Amino acid sequence: MIHPLRRRWISAWAPSPREVDIPGGVCSLSFDDVPHSVWSEGKAVLDRFDAKATFYLVGRLVNQAGYLSAEELQTLHAEGHEIACHTWQHQRLGHMSPSALKADLERNGILFGEILPDAPLQNFSYPLGSTAPWHKRALGERYQSCRTTIPGLITGRVDALSLPAFKLYHDTVDWTLVKVWLEEAQAQNGWVIFYTHDVSTSPSAAGCTPEDLARLLELAAELGIPVETVRQVTHRISA
Ligand SMILES: [Zn+2]
């Protein structure tokens, strides 16, 4: 049930309505910023479950110390993971003018066009969760979806430029709730997206452990919920 005010807000600002009705539900796992530990400590877990994830990259951090190299991004892409957009500069969209955002996204697009010429960035996540309604039309022209940090299940008629997601942070994760969200996605033919940052045995406050990743993937497997990239799911939901 969508709150009436939220429904009105969606219709006013949503150039990309979608109908989500995926029998049995689906789950996506996403990483924002993508610190290098995702590669060095998280990837082995993804590989063990043969799970494909969505990586929202910040262009200016590529090839920088502590982050992924262009070659590592090419490997992830070749293995079926999705490389997606988290802007070049990682500023709050609420603090950016339309022209500043346009320049930022174009700069990012040029970099990733060189790294992955056959895979333009199709999906976006808002840096620091900062959404800004006045940017949505421009974002809708470039991307299939935009992921927020607002918790929620994606089902029924939704705004693809305002997709909710649940955080998977080691310090705060409630596994009883994670199971409920997955079960609800299954029961409501919905889509549940999780997001985190680093993956480490001693993660930051915005990261998780390799065991957390494994536990989530085990839960999804036990419930029979497929894990797909955001790109795969957006292709499955109709306009
Ligand atoms: Zn970020």
Residues whose N, C-alpha, C, O or C-beta is under 5 A from the ligand:
A	BS01	ZN	D32 D33 P127 L128
